Amino acid sequence: MTDTEELADEVERVLELPTDELTEELPAVLDDLDGEVELLALENPLLLSDVIDRVGDVDVAEFATENPETVDQFQELQWQGVELLAQFSPDVQQSIDEDTTVNFEATDAPMASHLELDADAGTVSGGAGLAETPDLEIRGPANTLTALTTGQLDPVSGYEDGQFEMDGSEATGDQLATTMGKLAEKLPDN
């Protein structure tokens, strides 16, 4: 068994744990995934979406407050997975009409990330921390932001329902919603 297969087996084991045990073991698993995400994603494409989906069961605000480094690791994992997903999805690439930088900032926990859409390259990238000059700023509860960035919350209905606040052009927000919708279609159960 290769190191990547062993890591995939360990991740799958942890994902099957009850939520309280998952919360306890997630920091160690994310440490193990550091630097291995691309190889793991290429060999086990559904595993990253399973991790992202399963973290949706966690109280993200509480987890972020107790484990700020792990939340940054999760966000890095999430954005690396999104980047790889977009790389192999021509419809996602074609949905990117303009360069856009978006900041996501939780209002109830120490959690912030950014997303960048590059229209010329047709790429999506992002990571933990805020970008210096965003075109959009999205703020809301950590659980809402996680659901939004993992495709579990429709951006248009979430905004209309007041689940998060957005500063920036509505046209840019619509473009982001289109691209995020295309990405969400690539994830299981969406």
C-alpha positions, 0 to 999 in steps of 0.5 A, spaced: 500 500 500 502 506 498 503 512 502 497 516 498 493 510 499 494 509 507 492 517 507 486 516 503 484 510 508 485 514 514 481 520 511 475 515 509 476 512 517 475 519 520 470 521 515 465 516 518 466 518 525 460 521 529 461 529 529 464 530 535 469 525 534 470 528 527 471 534 530 477 531 535 481 528 529 480 533 524 486 537 526 491 531 525 488 529 518 489 536 516 496 536 518 497 529 514 494 532 508 498 538 508 502 538 501 498 531 499 492 534 496 493 535 489 496 527 489 490 525 493 485 529 489 488 526 483 488 519 485 481 519 489 477 525 486 471 524 490 475 524 497 476 532 497 468 533 496 467 528 501 471 532 506 468 538 504 461 535 505 463 532 512 465 538 515 458 541 513 456 537 519 461 541 524 459 547 528 464 551 524 464 557 528 465 553 535 471 549 531 474 555 528 474 559 535 477 553 538 482 551 532 484 557 528 490 554 525 486 547 523 480 552 520 486 555 515 488 548 513 481 546 512 480 553 507 486 551 504 484 544 502 477 547 500 480 552 495 485 547 493 480 542 491 476 547 488 482 549 484 483 542 481 475 541 480 475 548 475 481 545 472 478 539 469 471 543 468 471 546 461 464 549 463 466 552 470 472 555 466 467 558 461 463 561 466 468 566 468 467 572 465 471 577 468 477 577 473 474 577 480 477 577 487 472 575 493 473 576 501 469 571 505 469 573 513 466 570 518 462 575 523 462 570 529 469 566 528 476 568 527 475 565 519 477 569 513 478 566 506 479 569 499 477 567 492 480 569 485 477 568 478 481 569 472 477 570 466 483 569 461 486 563 464 479 560 466 482 559 473 479 559 480 484 559 486 483 561 493 486 560 500 486 562 507 486 570 509 483 576 506 485 579 499 488 586 499 483 589 494 477 585 493 471 586 488 466 583 493 466 582 500 462 577 503 460 577 511 456 572 515 456 566 520 461 561 519 457 556 518 453 560 512 460 562 509 462 554 509 455 552 506 456 558 501 463 556 499 462 548 499 456 549 494 451 547 500 447 554 500 445 557 493 448 564 493 442 568 490 437 565 495 442 566 501 443 573 499 436 574 498 434 571 505 439 575 508 443 569 510 450 573 509 452 581 507 455 583 500 459 589 499 460 590 491 457 590 485 451 586 484 453 584 477 459 581 480 456 577 485 451 574 479 458 572 476 460 569 482 454 565 483 454 562 476 461 560 477 460 557 484 453 554 481 457 550 476 462 548 481 457 546 486 454 541 480 461 538 480 460 535 487 456 529 489 449 530 492 448 537 488 
